[in-house]
Amino acid sequence: MLSGRLLCRRGILRHGSKRRLLHTENVQDSLRQLLRQSAQPVVVITSLLSHKKSLYHGATLSSFTSVAMHPHPLVAFSLRTPSRMATSIHDFFDNSPKTSSPHIVINVLSSEQADTAVRFSRPDLHPTPFDGIEWHPSEEGIPILRNCVGTISCQVVASSRLDGFIHGQEAGDGLPETTQSGAGQIVSELFLARVLRVERDKHNSPMGVPRLPLIYHDRLYTTIAPNE
């Protein structure tokens, strides 16, 4: 009897899958509109590609956030997949020796770096996105961009493909039994990283005056008003 009820429940979900997908899309559109009205920090993540010390990569993100300070400082961000950055992170995460060395550097951009944000958001510039950009290597050889609000060296500790997360939910949770991740569908991967070092760079805060952050608001790069 119990199995019959479950089959019936799943059958209803199948017949109503289009309606549920439409509802999900409406929620996504509404959430996009809401988030566009909130300010988000802009960062450029830099890494080494496939352990090749002479080949670097960078990607602009506005999905960066702090997760925890204790017991370890943790941050999170998401990337579209497949992408060069996601591939390079997995290469280090999966194949490098299990040490406490950073895999990536997260550069928190300042108000004067809108052009830098645009540059690292363009995949057509690969493999030369660093041309004309001031930077110096971290202890591990990962690029640290100059003139940022600040930079942190991080070790990726976990990741999860978000399409798999949704697909793994039970049908009774109000989600369709399958998700459409075919052509034209953007798939993301969530990364969790432990902050191992806050980089010190005299170029980030000249004369001891903190730089104003670059923020993303209503699909535009802007900043905040300085404190009077």
RAHU-V729829 format. One record per residue. N is the residue number from 1. RES is the residue in one small letter. SS is DSSP state (h for helix, s for strand, l for the rest). PHI is phi in whole degrees, -180 to 180 (none if undefined). OMEGA is omega in whole degrees, -180 to 180 (none if undefined). Layout:
n	res	ss	phi	omega
N	RES	SS	PHI	OMEGA
N	RES	SS	PHI	OMEGA
This chain:
n	res	ss	phi	omega
1	m	l	none	179
2	l	h	-64	-179
3	s	h	-65	178
4	g	h	-62	179
5	r	h	-64	180
6	l	h	-66	179
7	l	h	-64	179
8	c	h	-63	-180
9	r	h	-62	180
10	r	h	-68	178
11	g	h	-62	178
12	i	h	-63	-180
13	l	h	-66	179
14	r	h	-63	-179
15	h	h	-65	-178
16	g	l	-99	-174
17	s	h	-64	-180
18	k	h	-64	179
19	r	h	-64	-180
20	r	h	-68	177
21	l	h	-64	178
22	l	h	-64	178
23	h	h	-62	179
24	t	h	-61	179
25	e	h	-64	178
26	n	h	-64	177
27	v	h	-63	179
28	q	h	-62	179
29	d	h	-63	180
30	s	h	-65	180
31	l	h	-67	177
32	r	h	-58	179
33	q	h	-61	180
34	l	h	-66	-177
35	l	h	-66	177
36	r	h	-65	180
37	q	l	-90	176
38	s	l	-107	-178
39	a	l	-86	-180
40	q	s	-127	178
41	p	s	-68	179
42	v	l	-113	-180
43	v	s	-129	169
44	v	s	-117	176
45	i	s	-91	178
46	t	s	-117	-179
47	s	s	-156	171
48	l	s	-97	-180
49	l	s	-92	173
50	s	l	52	178
51	h	l	62	178
52	k	s	-87	-171
53	k	s	-61	-176
54	s	s	-97	-177
55	l	s	-121	-176
56	y	s	-113	176
57	h	s	-146	178
58	g	s	-145	-180
59	a	s	-146	179
60	t	s	-87	-180
61	l	s	-137	170
62	s	l	-122	-179
63	s	l	-101	-175
64	f	l	-79	177
65	t	s	-154	173
66	s	s	-84	-178
67	v	s	-110	-176
68	a	s	-157	173
69	m	l	-112	-178
70	h	l	-130	0
71	p	l	-76	177
72	h	l	-133	175
73	p	l	-71	-177
74	l	s	-126	174
75	v	s	-129	-180
76	a	s	-139	176
77	f	s	-159	178
78	s	s	-125	-180
79	l	s	-133	171
80	r	s	-71	177
81	t	s	-130	-2
82	p	l	-76	176
83	s	l	-155	179
84	r	h	-63	-178
85	m	h	-66	179
86	a	h	-61	179
87	t	h	-64	-179
88	s	h	-67	178
89	i	h	-65	179
90	h	h	-65	179
91	d	h	-61	179
92	f	h	-74	-177
93	f	h	-65	-175
94	d	h	-89	-170
95	n	h	-115	-179
96	s	l	-79	176
97	p	l	-58	-177
98	k	l	-77	178
99	t	l	-117	-179
100	s	l	-96	180
101	s	l	-84	178
102	p	l	-65	174
103	h	l	-98	-172
104	i	s	-142	170
105	v	s	-122	177
106	i	s	-106	-179
107	n	s	-100	180
108	v	s	-86	-170
109	l	l	-73	178
110	s	s	-98	-175
111	s	l	-61	-178
112	e	l	-89	-174
113	q	l	-115	177
114	a	h	-61	179
115	d	h	-64	177
116	t	h	-65	178
117	a	h	-61	179
118	v	h	-65	-177
119	r	h	-60	-177
120	f	l	-82	174
121	s	l	-96	-177
122	r	l	-103	180
123	p	h	-66	-178
124	d	h	-71	180
125	l	h	-85	178
126	h	l	-62	10
127	p	l	-102	-176
128	t	l	-121	-179
129	p	l	-71	-177
130	f	l	-88	179
131	d	l	-61	179
132	g	l	82	179
133	i	l	-102	177
134	e	l	-79	178
135	w	s	-158	173
136	h	s	-143	-175
137	p	s	-79	171
138	s	l	-76	178
139	e	l	-59	-179
140	e	l	-93	180
141	g	l	89	180
142	i	l	-88	-176
143	p	s	-62	170
144	i	s	-110	-180
145	l	s	-77	179
146	r	l	-88	178
147	n	l	70	176
148	c	l	-86	169
149	v	l	-63	179
150	g	s	176	180
151	t	s	-138	179
152	i	s	-133	175
153	s	s	-97	-170
154	c	s	-131	173
155	q	s	-114	178
156	v	s	-70	-177
157	v	s	-114	-180
158	a	s	-164	176
159	s	s	-153	179
160	s	s	-154	174
161	r	s	-70	-173
162	l	h	-74	176
163	d	h	-69	177
164	g	h	-68	179
165	f	h	-64	179
166	i	h	-67	-178
167	h	h	-63	-177
168	g	l	-79	179
169	q	l	-72	175
170	e	l	-72	-179
171	a	h	-60	-179
172	g	h	-72	-180
173	d	h	-83	179
174	g	l	87	179
175	l	l	-116	175
176	p	l	-63	-176
177	e	l	-69	178
178	t	l	-132	175
179	t	l	-116	-179
180	q	l	-91	179
181	s	l	-122	-179
182	g	l	-87	-177
183	a	l	-60	178
184	g	l	84	-179
185	q	l	-94	179
186	i	l	-83	178
187	v	s	-109	-178
188	s	s	-117	176
189	e	s	-130	-180
190	l	s	-93	179
191	f	s	-118	174
192	l	s	-114	-175
193	a	s	-131	176
194	r	s	-95	179
195	v	s	-79	-179
196	l	s	-99	-176
197	r	s	-159	169
198	v	s	-93	-174
199	e	s	-74	177
200	r	l	-103	-178
201	d	l	-147	-179
202	k	l	-62	-180
203	h	l	-77	-178
204	n	l	-81	-179
205	s	l	-137	-178
206	p	h	-64	178
207	m	h	57	177
208	g	h	74	-180
209	v	l	-96	-180
210	p	l	-62	177
211	r	l	-78	175
212	l	l	-79	-177
213	p	s	-80	169
214	l	l	-86	179
215	i	s	-127	-179
216	y	s	-110	-177
217	h	s	-142	178
218	d	l	53	177
219	r	l	65	177
220	l	s	-133	172
221	y	s	-85	-180
222	t	s	-150	177
223	t	l	-149	-179
224	i	l	-107	176
225	a	l	-76	180
226	p	l	-67	177
227	n	l	-67	178
228	e	l	-80	none
